[in-house]
Amino acid sequence: MPNMKDKRIGIIFITVFIDLVGFGIIIPLNPYLARVYGASPLQVGLLMGVYSLFQFIFSPIWGQLSDRYGRRPIILLSLLGAALAHTGFGLATSFTGLVVARAMAGLFGGNISTAMAYIADITEAKNRSQGMGLIGAAFGLGFLLGPFVGGVSANVMGSPSAPAFLAGGICFLNFLVAVRFLPESLTDRTPSRERPSRLKLIASAFVSPVLGPVLFLVFLNTFAMAHIEAQLFLYVQDLFSWTLAQASFGFAYVGLILVFTQGFLIRRWMPKCGERRLLLGGLVLSAIGFFLIGLSESVSLLAVAVTVLALGNGLVNPSLNGSVSLLSGKEIQGNNLGVAQSLSSIARILGPPTGGYLYQAAGVQWPFFAASSLVVIAVLITLTLRHRLPEGGRQSG
């Protein structure tokens, strides 16, 4: 397991966690606040997608800049940008204003790939995927606490915009703490060179016969999740008449499962099973979870479905991120993790509008059935790759 005596592990974990608390507050707000301004399911999907559009444009740039100038300045800049963007989201008075604020948040959304590169800098290969699991656990904790805090603040303050101001304040405080305590992790900086285009960065990463398919799995898995993220909030609002607070608490439950999976199960199972088995098992569980959500006509079945989905997704993400890192040279880990983040961003650009269109035109269940089909394709690809995937996390004996 990662060396928990290394203070940098704890500091980057706390930094990512606090940032994700702010992010987790905002996520449930997107569909609910958009509907306040008359947005359709397709427009709600577009609002979710614009964040990822700008993240796609800038994430590889942040990754390469972190390789050249260090992880710390990029993380600090992204934290400050998130604080300003969340505050702008709360100040918006129209759907257009919401879109502008989310675009700004996407522009500064390079902190997670940089944090993954930070973990890669300070962990050995055999502990790499477990280190990525800590980032996933920070994700889960942020999604656990963030929506809960957002739901409570919306009820207490009586305004759907109030949680956005709280998120902005949390991110700004995180920026100040990181300025004081976050050290640099990168000791060997790559020399300055001309930056290739984003398409060339992606194309160069796809040249590898193993890394390329793994990156495609990153895309498929994220595309499936992006199909349903906004639509799940609309789903519970339309079928079960859930309020913003209720939906936020439901989202917090998903975060709880992610914390348990990536903070506990990954640490126990990765040394025994390795990336290959956990990736395959997680994809199978995700496919089942998506399909069951589409069949859910009661809250109890929905609870089972999202539990299975969160467990599966919690196994998939650190396995994929660890595999990308292990298949990359040390000098380009930030670059390739940035490419993986960019592919996730493309998936999140295309997924929410596609899911919104299916929700609006085909029926409320179809985004979930479509997501399940995508993950089945990912399962088939993984079966063909499994003997060539790295197993840096598996330890003999």
Protein Blocks (a to p, Z undefined) as FASTA:
>chain_A
ZZfklmklmmmmmmmmmmmmmmmmmmmmmmmmmmmnopafklmmmmmmmmmmmmmmmmmm
mmmmmmmnojklmmmmmmmmmmmmmmmmmmpcbfklmmmmmmmmmmmmmmmmmmmmmmmm
mpcfklmmmmmmmmmmmmmmmmmmmmmmmmmmmmmnopaklmmmmmmmmmmmmmmmmmmm
mccfbfbdcdddddddfklmmmmmmmpmklmmmmmmmmmmmmmmmmmmmmmmmmmmmmno
pafklmmmmmmmmmmmmmmmmmmmmmmmmmmnommlmmmmmmmmmmmmmmmmmmpcbfkl
mmmmmmmmmmmmmmmmmmmmmmmmmmpcfklmmmmmmmmmmmmmmmmmmmmmmmmmmmmm
nopklmmmmmmmmmmmmmmmmmmmmmmpccfkbcgZZ
